[in-house]
Amino acid sequence: MLFHQSLPKPNPSKAPPAFYRLRDVMRITALSRSTVYRRIAEGRFPEPVHLGGRASAWPSAALQAWIDDPEGYRRAMPQP
């Protein structure tokens, strides 16, 4: 008897997600949670945006800017 496994359906949308949650950020960057938040405090990693309630995530454009130049990334500091 032959068993047929159903293959996962291809994702029709090739667009990246608009936001990445911490779990995804840690997987993509290979940084630990503590390292991500330490670098945020130092201005060397993008800050997450609050999505509502207790949810926060990183915009894909901000994360891509860090990926493009992780050592040279500096968050723009707000002007007084």
C-alpha positions in Angstrom: 0.0 0.0 0.0 1.4 3.4 -1.0 1.0 6.4 1.3 0.9 9.8 -0.2 2.1 12.7 2.0 0.7 16.0 1.3 3.3 18.6 0.6 3.0 22.0 2.2 1.3 24.4 -0.1 3.6 27.1 -1.5 3.2 30.6 0.0 1.6 32.7 -2.7 3.0 35.9 -1.1 6.8 36.2 -1.5 6.8 39.5 0.4 8.6 39.4 3.8 6.5 40.1 6.9 6.1 43.7 7.9 7.3 42.9 11.5 9.4 40.3 13.2 8.8 39.1 16.7 11.7 38.5 19.2 11.9 34.8 18.5 12.3 35.5 14.7 14.9 38.3 15.4 16.9 35.9 17.6 16.8 33.2 14.8 17.7 35.6 12.0 20.5 37.5 13.8 21.8 34.6 15.9 21.8 36.9 18.9 20.5 36.0 22.3 17.7 37.9 23.9 20.0 39.6 26.4 22.4 40.6 23.6 19.5 42.1 21.5 18.3 44.2 24.4 21.9 45.2 25.5 22.6 46.4 21.9 19.3 48.3 21.9 20.4 50.1 25.0 23.7 50.9 23.4 22.0 52.2 20.2 23.6 49.4 18.2 20.4 47.6 17.3 16.9 48.8 16.2 14.3 49.3 18.8 11.1 47.3 18.6 7.8 49.1 18.0 4.8 48.4 20.2 1.9 46.8 18.4 -0.6 47.0 21.2 -1.0 45.4 24.6 2.2 43.5 25.5 3.1 42.8 21.8 6.1 44.4 20.2 8.1 43.6 17.1 10.8 44.9 14.8 9.9 46.5 11.5 11.5 44.5 8.6 13.2 47.6 7.2 14.9 48.4 10.5 16.1 44.8 10.9 17.3 44.8 7.3 19.3 48.0 7.9 21.1 46.2 10.8 21.6 43.0 8.7 23.2 45.1 6.0 25.8 46.6 8.4 25.7 45.0 11.9 29.0 46.6 13.0 28.3 50.0 11.6 24.7 50.3 12.6 23.9 53.2 14.9 20.3 54.1 15.8 19.4 57.7 15.0 19.1 59.5 18.3 16.2 61.8 18.7 17.1 65.5 18.6 16.4 67.5 21.8 
